[in-house]
């Protein structure tokens, strides 16, 4: 059975189609998806057989990027526009075929930064190593760990850049 409403969840790279019944052929219906960061994606319907049909293609859903989007509906008729604001919220998840899992170094840098900002993940606050309970790392030790993991991450990113044929951040290119 075809969908009759816009999506509320979508994975980037997926296809989604929905239709809405209408008896007025000369109206133009459009949905505007607005992201938290201000990104806007527009989907315009096509009218046929007493319905407006909307399609989010895989390429279009990939352009959304992951995040939360509010959905507004615009109807253009007789030279006027009618806007229905925030009819729903769309959550777009990253494309698992494209999105790489963060490396250990990326995860640790993110966790340590969060911990230093005051929102420490549970595993940094209290855990056990070989049966010995370890509670809360001191601030200076967290800073030292952050510097070590940032250095490791920078080396990892340099290796990736060199593997892609790009210069590492340590190379200085000079032209004469």
N, C-alpha and C positions, 0 to 999 in steps of 0.2 A: 504494500500500500504506500503510495507516495506521501512524502512529508508535507505538512500543511503550515508549518511555522519555520522561522529561521533557526539555525542550530544554536544550542546553548553550550555545547562542547565540540571541539574540532581538533584534529591532529593536523599540523602543517603537512601539506602534500596529499591530503585526502580530498575526495570529491563529495559535494553535498548539493542536493537539488530539492527545492520545495515549490509548491504551487499554492496560490490563493485564488479563490473564486471571485469573479467580477463580471458584471454584465455590461460594463462601460468600456468600449474598445479604445476610445480616444484619450484615455488617461495614461500617464506614464508613472510607473511605480519604481521607487528606488530605495534601497537600504544603505545606510551609512554606518560603518563599523568604526568607532573611534577608540583608540587604545589609550591606556593610562598615560603614555608619553606623548600623546597628541597625534600619533599616526592615524591616518584615515584611509579606509578602503571602501569603495563604492561598488554595489552590485545592482544593476538595473534589470528589471524584469522584461520579458517579452510576452505579448498578449496573443493567445490563440485558444480557440474552443472554450470561451467563457472563463478563462483563467489567466492570471499572470504567473509565469514560471521564472524562477530565479535559479541560477547555477553558480556555485563556487567551484571553479576548476582546481585541479591539483596545483597548477602554477600560481593561481590567485591565492589559494590557501597557504602556499609556501611563502608568499610575499607578506602575509600577516606578521610573521614572527611570533614567538610565544608571548603570551600575556593575557590581560583581561581587556575586553572591548565592550563598550555600551553600544546598543543597537538603536538607531533612530530610523523611522520610516517616513519617506517623503512621497506625497502624491501630487502630481502636477495635472491640473485640469482647467480648461477654459482660461488659460493665462494666469492662473493663481496656483499657489502652493499651499498644501496642508502638511504640517509636520506633527508627527506623533513622537514625542521624546521618550527615550529610555524604555522601549517596549520589552527589552530583555537584556541579559548580559551574556556575552560569549567568552568562554575560556578556551584559548588556543594553546595546545601542547606542542612542544618541539617535535620535529620529524625524527623518529628514531633511526631512520635509514641515513640521515645526514648528520645529525647531532652526535658528536663524539662524547663519550663518557669522560668527565674531567679526570686528569691524572691525580696520583696521590699528592704530588707537590701542590697542584692547584687546590685540591680539597683542604690541605693543611694550611695553606696561606689564607684561604677564605675563613676557615675555622678560627685561626689565631687572630685574624683581624676582627672577627665578630666578638671573640672573647675579650680583646682589648677595648672594644667599644662598649662592653658591658653585657652582651648577650651571649655568654659562653655556651657552646654545645655541652651536653651532659658529660660526654666522654673526656672533655678537658677539665671539668670540675672535679670529678671523682671517678676513679677506676682502680683496678688492681693489676699489678705486674708480678707474675710468679707468686701469687698469693699475698703479696704485700700491698696494703691499701695506700693509694696515693691520692691526696686531696689537694686541690687548688695549687696550681703553679704560681709562684711569685711573679709579680708584674715584670721585673727585670729579666727573669728567665723566659717569660713569654716573648718579650721583645727580642731576646737573643735567638730563640727558636724561629721567630718570624723572619729575622734577617737570614738565618741559615736556609730556610725553605724558600725565601725569595731568591736567594742566590742560586739554589738548585733549579728553581723554576726558570730563571733567566738562562741558565746553561741549557736546559731542556728546550726552551723556545729557540735559542740559537741553533741547536742541532736540527730542529725542524726547519728553520729558515734555510740553512745550508743544504739540507736534503731537497728543498724545493728550488734550489738554484739561486736563492737570494743571498745577498751578503749578510754575514752575521753582524750583530751590533758592535762588535769589536773591530771590524774592518773599516778603514778609512779609504775612501776612493777619491783619487785625485786625477784630474784630466789636465793635460798641458796643451 
